[in-house]
Amino acid sequence: MSASLRTSLLLAALSVVALIAALWLGPVTIADPFASDDATRTIVWEIRLPRALTAWLAGAALGLTGAALQGLLRNPLADSGVLGLSGFAALGAVIAFAFGFAAYAPAMSVLFALFAALLVTTLGWASRGPASLVLIGVGLSSFAGGLIALALNLAPNPGALADLVNWTLGSVEGRSLEHVMLAAVLLAVGAALIFAAARGLQALTLGEEAAAAIGANLSKTRTLVVLGAAACTGGATAVAGIIGFVGIAAPHLVRALAGNDPARLLLPSALAGGALLVCADVAVRVLPTDTELKLGVAAALIGGPIFALVAARLASRGGGS
């Protein structure tokens, strides 16, 4: 059994344990989540289960995206923010909230993420190497940030800004099975595209020229990964708001166990991202605070130090070379 498969099975078991814990733990601890009384059924199956599944799907989408983009760009600090996908997904939701179309915020997030993906793939179609994609992504991300500020300044519905602030901090509170289905469909689409590019990602570990020499279609690989990342990022942002650092943290948490092969890292990273976000959501529910800590804040508290450690390690390697 390969290291990647062993790691995936371990993380799948951890995900199941985390999901069961999410049904059991909360402001009110449920002694028997499978009891048949009305109160238990409402709390467990109508409130906690959709919330936990939404968190797992959003985390899996972000973890998978991070692993795919790190393999594509050969940059261990890459995630959906690098290519501007997160910025445009956020922009779509901001426009919906600010102009009184909050019900369409999920759809707007997905559409804007896909629009960013089309821009990246179109502008970078003939690029030779990951540097061009990164530069295009940075430009798009900055542009999205400017448009977000403009939308907030021009918003005719200031009352909706409170909802917007709540959304930008990230949360899966109050999610329903409709959110679960939306996230599941977009994760499935994104995963299909990304896994179709797995062999190309594997070839890229040899370098651009060597990958092309053995017949890898690099343009196709980039297109599949970017479009898959857009579907995953748009889906995660649509149902959970802005969640940072999971896409960076998840691949690094499993790399020591699953290896450095980008193709073999995809599934473990998705499972790790899902388990990580469910555990973070359970933590914010059981913390004894007057108001519930937002999921995006908890994810940043976990992922931020990991990001700093990875960046410091890379800097030390660069300094020693």
VOBA-1610 file (N, C-alpha, C; in pm, whole numbers, padded with zeros to 5 digits, always signed):
BEGIN
Met+00085-00120+00000Met+00000+00000+00000Met+00089+00125+00000Ser+00061+00218-00091Ser+00144+00338-00102Ser+00123+00431+00016Ala+00221+00520+00038Ala+00211+00616+00147Ala+00092+00709+00127Ser+00065+00746+00001Ser-00048+00834-00027Ser-00181+00768+00009Leu-00194+00639-00025Leu-00319+00568+00005Leu-00336+00551+00155Arg-00227+00515+00224Arg-00236+00502+00370Arg-00277+00633+00435Thr-00217+00741+00388Thr-00250+00873+00443Thr-00395+00908+00414Ser-00441+00877+00294Ser-00580+00909+00257Ser-00678+00831+00344Leu-00650+00704+00368Leu-00739+00623+00452Leu-00740+00677+00595Leu-00625+00716+00645Leu-00617+00773+00780Leu-00697+00902+00790Leu-00683+00987+00689Leu-00753+01116+00690Leu-00903+01098+00667Ala-00941+00998+00589Ala-01084+00969+00572Ala-01145+00927+00705Ala-01073+00843+00780Ala-01121+00803+00913Ala-01129+00923+01007Leu-01028+01010+00999Leu-01029+01131+01081Leu-01146+01221+01045Ser-01179+01229+00917Ser-01293+01311+00874Ser-01423+01257+00931Val-01439+01124+00929Val-01559+01063+00985Val-01570+01093+01134Val-01459+01079+01206Val-01458+01108+01350Val-01494+01255+01374Ala-01437+01345+01294Ala-01464+01487+01310Ala-01611+01519+01284Leu-01669+01455+01182Leu-01810+01479+01151Leu-01901+01426+01262Ile-01868+01311+01318Ile-01947+01258+01429Ile-01935+01350+01551Ala-01812+01398+01577Ala-01794+01492+01688Ala-01874+01619+01667Ala-01885+01663+01541Ala-01961+01783+01511Ala-02110+01765+01540Leu-02161+01642+01527Leu-02301+01615+01562Leu-02321+01612+01713Trp-02220+01573+01783Trp-02230+01551+01927Trp-02202+01679+02007Leu-02099+01754+01965Leu-02052+01869+02043Leu-02112+01998+01994Gly-02125+02093+02085Gly-02178+02224+02054Gly-02215+02296+02182Pro-02283+02411+02170Pro-02328+02480+02291Pro-02412+02390+02382Val-02487+02299+02318Val-02562+02198+02392Val-02507+02061+02351Thr-02447+01989+02446Thr-02392+01857+02415Thr-02504+01754+02405Ile-02505+01681+02295Ile-02607+01579+02271Ile-02551+01444+02314Ala-02611+01385+02418Ala-02561+01256+02469Ala-02575+01146+02364Asp-02687+01146+02292Asp-02710+01046+02188Asp-02759+01114+02062Pro-02668+01142+01967Pro-02709+01210+01844Pro-02814+01135+01763Phe-02829+01006+01790Phe-02922+00925+01711Phe-03055+00901+01785Ala-03079+00978+01890Ala-03206+00967+01962Ala-03320+01013+01872Ser-03440+00967+01902Ser-03553+00991+01811Ser-03643+01107+01854Asp-03609+01178+01963Asp-03698+01286+02004Asp-03682+01406+01910Asp-03787+01488+01907Asp-03792+01599+01810Asp-03678+01697+01829Ala-03646+01732+01954Ala-03541+01831+01978Ala-03407+01782+01926Thr-03374+01657+01952Thr-03247+01601+01905Thr-03243+01596+01754Arg-03351+01552+01694Arg-03354+01544+01546Arg-03333+01683+01485Thr-03396+01784+01542Thr-03382+01920+01488Thr-03239+01970+01501Ile-03182+01955+01622Ile-03048+02006+01646Ile-02944+01931+01562Val-02953+01799+01562Val-02849+01718+01499Val-02863+01715+01348Trp-02981+01682+01298Trp-02996+01656+01155Trp-03032+01778+01073Glu-03094+01879+01133Glu-03132+01999+01057Glu-03036+02115+01077Ile-02961+02116+01186Ile-02869+02226+01214Ile-02723+02182+01204Arg-02687+02082+01284Arg-02545+02046+01294Arg-02494+01968+01173Leu-02573+01874+01121Leu-02524+01795+01009Leu-02498+01879+00884Pro-02594+01963+00839Pro-02562+02047+00722Pro-02443+02139+00746Arg-02433+02191+00868Arg-02321+02279+00900Arg-02188+02204+00890Ala-02182+02085+00947Ala-02058+02007+00945Ala-02022+01965+00803Leu-02120+01921+00725Leu-02092+01879+00588Leu-02046+01998+00503Thr-02108+02114+00525Thr-02066+02233+00451Thr-01922+02268+00484Ala-01886+02261+00613Ala-01748+02289+00653Ala-01652+02190+00589Trp-01689+02061+00589Trp-01599+01961+00531Trp-01581+01983+00381Leu-01689+02009+00311Leu-01681+02028+00166Leu-01600+02153+00131Ala-01622+02262+00205Ala-01547+02385+00180Ala-01399+02362+00208Gly-01367+02295+00319Gly-01227+02267+00350Gly-01163+02176+00248Ala-01236+02073+00204Ala-01182+01982+00103Ala-01155+02055-00028Ala-01246+02143-00067Ala-01227+02220-00190Ala-01103+02309-00181Leu-01084+02374-00067Leu-00969+02463-00052Leu-00839+02383-00042Gly-00841+02269+00029Gly-00722+02187+00038Gly-00680+02131-00097Leu-00777+02084-00174Leu-00748+02031-00308Leu-00694+02141-00399Thr-00756+02259-00392Thr-00710+02371-00474Thr-00567+02409-00440Gly-00538+02415-00311Gly-00402+02451-00270Gly-00298+02353-00321Ala-00327+02223-00307Ala-00232+02122-00354Ala-00212+02131-00505Ala-00321+02151-00579Ala-00311+02158-00725Ala-00230+02280-00770Leu-00257+02395-00709Leu-00187+02517-00749Leu-00041+02515-00706Gln-00013+02455-00590Gln+00127+02443-00549Gln+00204+02354-00646Gly+00138+02249-00696Gly+00203+02164-00795Gly+00219+02233-00929Leu+00117+02307-00970Leu+00121+02376-01099Leu+00227+02486-01100Leu+00228+02567-00995Leu+00318+02682-00990Leu+00452+02647-00928Arg+00462+02524-00874Arg+00583+02480-00805Arg+00624+02582-00699Asn+00522+02624-00626Asn+00540+02724-00519Asn+00466+02674-00397Pro+00536+02641-00288Pro+00470+02584-00170Pro+00381+02682-00095Leu+00380+02809-00134Leu+00295+02908-00069Leu+00176+02946-00156Ala+00154+02873-00265Ala+00046+02907-00358Ala-00088+02857-00306Asp-00191+02936-00333Asp-00330+02892-00312Asp-00417+02972-00407Ser-00548+02964-00389Ser-00638+03029-00485Ser-00624+03180-00486Gly-00571+03239-00378Gly-00550+03383-00377Gly-00442+03428-00472Val-00346+03339-00501Val-00234+03375-00588Val-00282+03408-00729Leu-00381+03334-00777Leu-00430+03357-00914Leu-00548+03452-00919Gly-00584+03513-00807Gly-00693+03608-00806Gly-00830+03546-00800Leu-00838+03412-00786Leu-00968+03346-00785Leu-01047+03381-00660Ser-00981+03381-00545Ser-01049+03417-00420Ser-01097+03561-00423Gly-01012+03650-00477Gly-01050+03792-00483Gly-01174+03814-00566Phe-01183+03746-00681Phe-01300+03764-00766Phe-01423+03695-00708Ala-01404+03580-00642Ala-01517+03515-00575Ala-01573+03606-00467Ala-01483+03670-00391Ala-01527+03764-00289Ala-01596+03885-00352Leu-01544+03932-00464Leu-01603+04047-00532Leu-01748+04019-00572Gly-01773+03898-00624Gly-01909+03865-00662Gly-02005+03871-00546Ala-01964+03817-00432Ala-02051+03820-00314Ala-02067+03962-00261Val-01960+04041-00264Val-01968+04180-00217Val-02070+04259-00298Ile-02066+04242-00428Ile-02162+04314-00514Ile-02305+04272-00480Ala-02325+04142-00458Ala-02459+04093-00424Ala-02507+04150-00291Phe-02420+04148-00191Phe-02459+04202-00060Phe-02480+04353-00065Ala-02388+04425-00127Ala-02390+04570-00124Ala-02507+04629-00201Phe-02553+04560-00306Phe-02659+04615-00390Phe-02793+04543-00373Gly-02808+04475-00259Gly-02938+04421-00223Gly-02976+04291-00289Phe-02878+04212-00334Phe-02908+04083-00396Phe-02843+03969-00317Ala-02855+03975-00184Ala-02785+03879-00097Ala-02820+03735-00131Ala-02943+03711-00177Ala-02985+03575-00210Ala-02902+03518-00325Tyr-02844+03605-00406Tyr-02766+03558-00521Tyr-02616+03559-00494Ala-02576+03583-00368Ala-02434+03588-00335Ala-02360+03459-00370Pro-02415+03340-00340Pro-02343+03217-00379Pro-02320+03206-00530Ala-02426+03233-00607Ala-02412+03224-00753Ala-02313+03327-00805Met-02315+03447-00748Met-02222+03551-00791Met-02078+03513-00759Ser-02055+03450-00644Ser-01920+03406-00609Ser-01866+03308-00712Val-01949+03211-00747Val-01906+03110-00843Val-01881+03171-00980Leu-01972+03255-01026Leu-01957+03315-01159Leu-01833+03403-01168Phe-01806+03480-01063Phe-01691+03568-01067Phe-01560+03489-01057Ala-01560+03380-00982Ala-01441+03295-00976Ala-01413+03233-01113Leu-01519+03188-01180Leu-01502+03131-01315Leu-01457+03238-01414Phe-01510+03360-01397Phe-01467+03470-01485Phe-01317+03496-01467Ala-01271+03496-01342Ala-01128+03515-01316Ala-01047+03403-01378Ala-01098+03279-01369Ala-01028+03166-01428Ala-01016+03181-01579Leu-01122+03227-01643Leu-01117+03248-01788Leu-01016+03356-01824Leu-01011+03463-01743Leu-00913+03569-01769Leu-00771+03516-01755Val-00748+03439-01648Val-00614+03386-01625Val-00572+03293-01738Thr-00662+03203-01777Thr-00626+03107-01882Thr-00612+03175-02018Thr-00695+03276-02043Thr-00686+03347-02172Thr-00558+03430-02180Leu-00531+03507-02074Leu-00412+03593-02075Leu-00283+03512-02065Gly-00291+03397-01999Gly-00171+03317-01981Gly-00163+03198-02074Trp-00244+03196-02178Trp-00253+03080-02266Trp-00118+03043-02326Ala-00046+03146-02370Ala+00081+03118-02436Ala+00201+03136-02341Ser+00174+03146-02211Ser+00285+03171-02119Ser+00376+03049-02109Arg+00504+03077-02086Arg+00601+02968-02070Arg+00650+02969-01925Gly+00584+02896-01842Gly+00626+02889-01703Gly+00524+02950-01610Pro+00537+02922-01480Pro+00439+02967-01382Pro+00448+03115-01349Ala+00561+03180-01379Ala+00577+03320-01341Ala+00469+03408-01404Ser+00437+03382-01530Ser+00337+03463-01598Ser+00200+03449-01532Leu+00163+03326-01496Leu+00036+03304-01429Leu+00031+03377-01295Val+00141+03373-01221Val+00145+03440-01092Val+00128+03591-01108Leu+00200+03649-01204Leu+00191+03794-01227Leu+00049+03833-01269Ile-00011+03753-01357Ile-00149+03780-01397Ile-00243+03771-01278Gly-00224+03668-01195Gly-00309+03650-01077Gly-00295+03763-00979Val-00173+03810-00956Val-00151+03923-00864Val-00222+04048-00917Gly-00210+04069-01047Gly-00279+04184-01105Gly-00430+04175-01090Leu-00486+04057-01118Leu-00630+04039-01104Leu-00675+04053-00959Ser-00596+04000-00866Ser-00631+04011-00725Ser-00633+04156-00679Ser-00534+04234-00723Ser-00531+04376-00688Ser-00650+04450-00749Phe-00681+04415-00874Phe-00795+04477-00941Phe-00925+04444-00869Ala-00940+04317-00827Ala-01060+04278-00752Ala-01070+04354-00621Gly-00956+04374-00553Gly-00957+04451-00429Gly-01004+04593-00451Gly-00959+04655-00561Gly-01006+04790-00591Gly-01155+04794-00622Leu-01204+04695-00694Leu-01347+04690-00726Leu-01431+04665-00600Ile-01378+04585-00507Ile-01451+04563-00381Ile-01465+04694-00305Ala-01355+04770-00296Ala-01361+04901-00228Ala-01459+04994-00298Leu-01459+04993-00431Leu-01551+05077-00507Leu-01696+05037-00480Ala-01723+04906-00479Ala-01860+04858-00453Ala-01906+04899-00314Leu-01818+04894-00217Leu-01856+04934-00081Leu-01884+05083-00073Asn-01809+05163-00148Asn-01832+05308-00148Asn-01961+05346-00218Leu-01998+05269-00319Leu-02117+05303-00398Leu-02242+05230-00352Ala-02229+05147-00249Ala-02342+05063-00207Ala-02463+05147-00167Pro-02578+05125-00233Pro-02700+05199-00197Pro-02771+05138-00077Asn-02721+05025-00027Asn-02788+04954+00082Asn-02691+04934+00198Pro-02662+05041+00274Pro-02564+05030+00383Pro-02601+04925+00487Gly-02730+04899+00504Gly-02771+04800+00603Gly-02720+04661+00572Ala-02694+04634+00446Ala-02644+04502+00407Ala-02497+04483+00439Leu-02428+04592+00473Leu-02286+04582+00499Leu-02257+04499+00624Ala-02350+04498+00719Ala-02330+04414+00838Ala-02326+04266+00798Asp-02416+04226+00707Asp-02413+04089+00657Asp-02283+04061+00582Leu-02236+04162+00510Leu-02113+04147+00433Leu-01993+04125+00525Val-01986+04203+00632Val-01875+04187+00727Val-01879+04048+00788Asn-01998+04000+00824Asn-02013+03866+00880Asn-01966+03760+00781Trp-01998+03779+00654Trp-01960+03684+00550Trp-01810+03685+00525Thr-01749+03804+00527Thr-01606+03811+00498Thr-01521+03747+00607Leu-01577+03731+00727Leu-01503+03664+00834Leu-01512+03513+00825Gly-01598+03462+00738Gly-01611+03318+00718Gly-01697+03252+00822Ser-01797+03177+00778Ser-01886+03108+00871Ser-01968+03004+00796Val-02003+02895+00866Val-02097+02798+00811Val-02220+02788+00901Glu-02239+02888+00984Glu-02355+02890+01073Glu-02484+02904+00992Gly-02585+02826+01028Gly-02715+02837+00963Gly-02720+02778+00823Arg-02626+02694+00786Arg-02628+02637+00652Arg-02730+02524+00643Ser-02779+02501+00521Ser-02883+02401+00497Ser-02832+02297+00398Leu-02916+02198+00371Leu-02878+02096+00273Leu-02863+02154+00133Glu-02928+02267+00105Glu-02909+02333-00024Glu-02765+02380-00039His-02707+02435+00069His-02567+02475+00065His-02477+02354+00047Val-02512+02244+00113Val-02433+02121+00101Val-02432+02074-00044Met-02548+02074-00107Met-02557+02028-00245Met-02478+02119-00339Leu-02487+02250-00319Leu-02413+02344-00402Leu-02263+02319-00390Ala-02215+02307-00266Ala-02072+02285-00245Ala-02029+02150-00301Ala-02113+02048-00285Ala-02078+01914-00332Ala-02068+01910-00484Val-02162+01974-00552Val-02160+01973-00699Val-02037+02045-00751Leu-02007+02163-00695Leu-01892+02240-00743Leu-01761+02171-00708Leu-01754+02107-00591Leu-01634+02031-00556Leu-01615+01915-00652Ala-01723+01847-00687Ala-01713+01734-00780Ala-01663+01780-00917Val-01716+01892-00964Val-01672+01946-01094Val-01525+01985-01088Gly-01490+02060-00983Gly-01351+02105-00970Gly-01256+01988-00954Ala-01294+01889-00874Ala-01207+01774-00852Ala-01187+01695-00981Ala-01293+01680-01061Ala-01281+01608-01188Ala-01179+01676-01280Leu-01184+01809-01285Leu-01090+01883-01370Leu-00947+01871-01318Ile-00932+01885-01187Ile-00797+01883-01128Ile-00735+01744-01139Phe-00813+01640-01110Phe-00758+01505-01118Phe-00727+01466-01263Ala-00799+01527-01358Ala-00766+01502-01499Ala-00630+01560-01535Ala-00582+01656-01456Ala-00451+01718-01481Ala-00341+01655-01397Ala-00371+01547-01325Ala-00275+01490-01230Ala-00145+01446-01297Arg-00155+01383-01413Arg-00033+01336-01480Arg+00052+01453-01527Gly-00013+01560-01571Gly+00061+01680-01609Gly+00132+01742-01490Leu+00065+01745-01375Leu+00129+01798-01254Leu+00249+01712-01215Gln+00234+01582-01231Gln+00343+01491-01199Gln+00462+01516-01291Ala+00434+01540-01418Ala+00542+01566-01515Ala+00613+01698-01485Leu+00540+01795-01432Leu+00598+01926-01406Leu+00705+01922-01298Thr+00708+01817-01217Thr+00813+01808-01116Thr+00951+01795-01181Leu+00953+01755-01307Leu+01080+01743-01380Leu+01125+01877-01438Gly+01036+01977-01434Gly+01065+02105-01497Gly+00985+02122-01625Glu+00968+02246-01667Glu+00887+02276-01785Glu+00941+02207-01911Glu+01069+02220-01935Glu+01127+02167-02059Glu+01122+02015-02060Ala+01157+01954-01947Ala+01155+01807-01942Ala+01014+01754-01954Ala+00917+01824-01891Ala+00777+01780-01900Ala+00729+01787-02044Ala+00763+01896-02113Ala+00724+01907-02254Ala+00792+01800-02339Ala+00916+01766-02304Ala+00991+01669-02382Ala+00932+01529-02372Ile+00868+01497-02260Ile+00809+01363-02246Ile+00662+01362-02290Gly+00618+01472-02350Gly+00486+01475-02411Gly+00375+01535-02327Ala+00408+01597-02214Ala+00304+01658-02131Ala+00249+01783-02200Asn+00116+01796-02200Asn+00051+01912-02258Asn+00035+02017-02148Leu+00130+02110-02140Leu+00133+02204-02028Leu+00019+02304-02034Ser-00019+02347-02153Ser-00131+02441-02165Ser-00261+02376-02117Lys-00282+02251-02153Lys-00400+02179-02108Lys-00398+02160-01957Thr-00280+02127-01902Thr-00268+02108-01758Thr-00303+02236-01684Arg-00248+02349-01731Arg-00277+02477-01666Arg-00426+02510-01673Thr-00485+02488-01789Thr-00626+02520-01806Thr-00713+02435-01713Leu-00686+02306-01708Leu-00765+02217-01622Leu-00752+02256-01475Val-00630+02283-01432Val-00608+02316-01290Val-00673+02448-01255Val-00657+02548-01339Val-00712+02681-01308Val-00865+02677-01307Leu-00926+02610-01405Leu-01073+02600-01406Leu-01123+02516-01288Gly-01054+02407-01257Gly-01092+02326-01142Gly-01078+02404-01013Ala-00971+02480-01001Ala-00952+02564-00881Ala-01061+02669-00870Ala-01104+02723-00983Ala-01211+02823-00980Ala-01342+02763-00931Ala-01375+02643-00979Ala-01499+02578-00934Ala-01493+02549-00784Cys-01379+02498-00739Cys-01365+02466-00596Cys-01367+02593-00511Thr-01292+02694-00553Thr-01285+02818-00477Thr-01420+02888-00474Gly-01486+02895-00590Gly-01617+02958-00595Gly-01717+02886-00506Gly-01715+02752-00508Gly-01806+02676-00424Gly-01780+02697-00276Ala-01652+02693-00236Ala-01618+02712-00094Ala-01654+02852-00048Thr-01623+02953-00130Thr-01653+03091-00093Thr-01803+03115-00089Ala-01876+03052-00179Ala-02020+03072-00185Ala-02090+03025-00059Val-02044+02915+00000Val-02116+02857+00114Val-02053+02891+00248Ala-01925+02930+00249Ala-01858+02951+00378Ala-01795+03089+00392Gly-01807+03173+00290Gly-01741+03303+00299Gly-01593+03290+00272Ile-01518+03389+00319Ile-01375+03392+00293Ile-01302+03315+00402Ile-01240+03204+00364Ile-01163+03120+00455Ile-01020+03117+00406Gly-00929+03175+00481Gly-00791+03181+00438Gly-00706+03070+00496Phe-00593+03046+00432Phe-00484+02962+00480Phe-00509+02811+00473Val-00633+02765+00459Val-00656+02620+00452Val-00588+02563+00328Gly-00595+02635+00217Gly-00533+02586+00094Gly-00382+02576+00104Ile-00322+02659+00188Ile-00178+02652+00208Ile-00144+02545+00311Ala-00221+02543+00420Ala-00187+02456+00534Ala-00207+02308+00504Ala-00321+02273+00441Ala-00355+02132+00425Ala-00247+02052+00351Pro-00195+02097+00235Pro-00091+02018+00168Pro+00034+02000+00253His+00070+02103+00329His+00191+02093+00410His+00171+02000+00530Leu+00050+01991+00579Leu+00024+01902+00691Leu+00037+01754+00652Val+00013+01723+00525Val+00017+01582+00481Val+00139+01547+00397Arg+00217+01647+00360Arg+00328+01620+00269Arg+00431+01524+00329Ala+00455+01534+00459Ala+00553+01445+00522Ala+00507+01300+00519Leu+00375+01278+00518Leu+00322+01142+00517Leu+00295+01090+00376Ala+00248+01179+00288Ala+00205+01135+00155Ala+00313+01152+00049Gly+00420+01226+00079Gly+00525+01247-00019Gly+00508+01379-00092Asn+00599+01407-00184Asn+00602+01535-00255Asn+00545+01529-00396Asp+00501+01412-00440Asp+00443+01399-00573Asp+00310+01475-00577Pro+00299+01581-00662Pro+00177+01660-00663Pro+00051+01579-00694Ala+00064+01479-00781Ala-00052+01398-00817Ala-00101+01315-00699Arg-00008+01260-00623Arg-00044+01177-00507Arg-00083+01261-00386Leu-00058+01390-00393Leu-00089+01478-00281Leu-00231+01535-00288Leu-00297+01521-00403Leu-00427+01586-00423Leu-00533+01532-00327Leu-00556+01403-00326Leu-00660+01345-00241Leu-00631+01364-00092Pro-00509+01335-00043Pro-00483+01359+00099Pro-00502+01505+00140Ser-00466+01597+00052Ser-00483+01739+00084Ser-00630+01776+00096Ala-00713+01722+00006Ala-00857+01748+00014Ala-00914+01694+00145Leu-00877+01571+00180Leu-00927+01510+00304Leu-00877+01587+00426Ala-00752+01631+00422Ala-00696+01706+00535Ala-00766+01841+00549Gly-00793+01908+00436Gly-00862+02036+00442Gly-01002+02022+00500Gly-01073+01916+00458Gly-01207+01893+00512Gly-01206+01867+00661Ala-01117+01777+00705Ala-01108+01745+00848Ala-01066+01867+00928Leu-00972+01944+00874Leu-00922+02062+00944Leu-01033+02165+00967Leu-01115+02188+00864Leu-01218+02291+00878Leu-01333+02244+00968Val-01365+02115+00965Val-01467+02063+01057Val-01418+02076+01201Cys-01293+02039+01226Cys-01239+02052+01362Cys-01237+02198+01406Ala-01203+02288+01316Ala-01203+02430+01350Ala-01344+02478+01382Asp-01443+02429+01308Asp-01582+02471+01333Asp-01633+02415+01466Val-01595+02291+01498Val-01631+02236+01629Val-01569+02320+01740Ala-01444+02361+01720Ala-01376+02440+01821Ala-01446+02574+01845Val-01488+02642+01738Val-01552+02772+01758Val-01688+02758+01824Arg-01751+02640+01810Arg-01882+02620+01874Arg-01871+02588+02022Val-01763+02525+02063Val-01752+02484+02203Val-01673+02584+02287Leu-01606+02679+02223Leu-01532+02779+02302Leu-01630+02860+02387Pro-01597+02885+02514Pro-01688+02958+02603Pro-01678+03109+02582Thr-01724+03155+02467Thr-01723+03299+02437Thr-01866+03350+02428Asp-01881+03481+02453Asp-02015+03540+02448Asp-02073+03535+02307Thr-01990+03557+02209Thr-02032+03546+02069Thr-01942+03444+02000Glu-02000+03369+01910Glu-01926+03262+01844Glu-01814+03319+01757Leu-01694+03267+01776Leu-01581+03304+01693Leu-01607+03261+01549Lys-01574+03347+01453Lys-01599+03316+01313Lys-01500+03211+01262Leu-01548+03128+01172Leu-01468+03016+01123Leu-01344+03064+01050Gly-01357+03172+00973Gly-01241+03225+00902Gly-01132+03272+00997Val-01173+03325+01111Val-01075+03368+01212Val-01003+03247+01270Ala-01079+03142+01303Ala-01018+03020+01357Ala-00923+02957+01256Ala-00963+02953+01129Ala-00876+02896+01026Ala-00747+02977+01012Ala-00758+03109+01024Ala-00638+03193+01015Ala-00546+03171+01134Leu-00604+03149+01251Leu-00521+03124+01370Leu-00446+02992+01358Ile-00504+02895+01286Ile-00436+02767+01265Ile-00340+02777+01146Gly-00388+02830+01036Gly-00309+02831+00913Gly-00202+02938+00909Gly-00225+03051+00977Gly-00129+03160+00975Gly+00009+03119+01024Pro+00020+03056+01141Pro+00152+03010+01186Pro+00218+02910+01092Ile+00136+02821+01032Ile+00192+02725+00937Ile+00250+02798+00816Phe+00177+02899+00767Phe+00225+02980+00655Phe+00358+03047+00691Ala+00364+03104+00812Ala+00486+03173+00854Ala+00604+03076+00866Leu+00578+02955+00919Leu+00685+02857+00932Leu+00736+02811+00796Val+00644+02787+00703Val+00686+02745+00569Val+00766+02856+00500Ala+00718+02981+00511Ala+00789+03092+00451Ala+00928+03110+00511Ala+00937+03093+00645Ala+01067+03106+00711Ala+01162+02997+00667Arg+01109+02874+00652Arg+01193+02763+00606Arg+01246+02787+00466Leu+01156+02837+00378Leu+01199+02866+00241Leu+01304+02976+00239Ala+01285+03078+00324Ala+01380+03188+00330Ala+01517+03139+00379Ser+01516+03051+00479Ser+01643+02999+00531Ser+01714+02914+00426Arg+01638+02838+00349Arg+01701+02760+00241Arg+01761+02850+00136Gly+01686+02957+00104Gly+01737+03049+00004Gly+01862+03121+00051Gly+01862+03152+00183Gly+01978+03222+00236Gly+02101+03135+00243Gly+02077+03003+00256Gly+02192+02915+00268Gly+02246+02867+00138Ser+02177+02894+00029Ser+02222+02843-00101Ser+02319+02936-00168
//
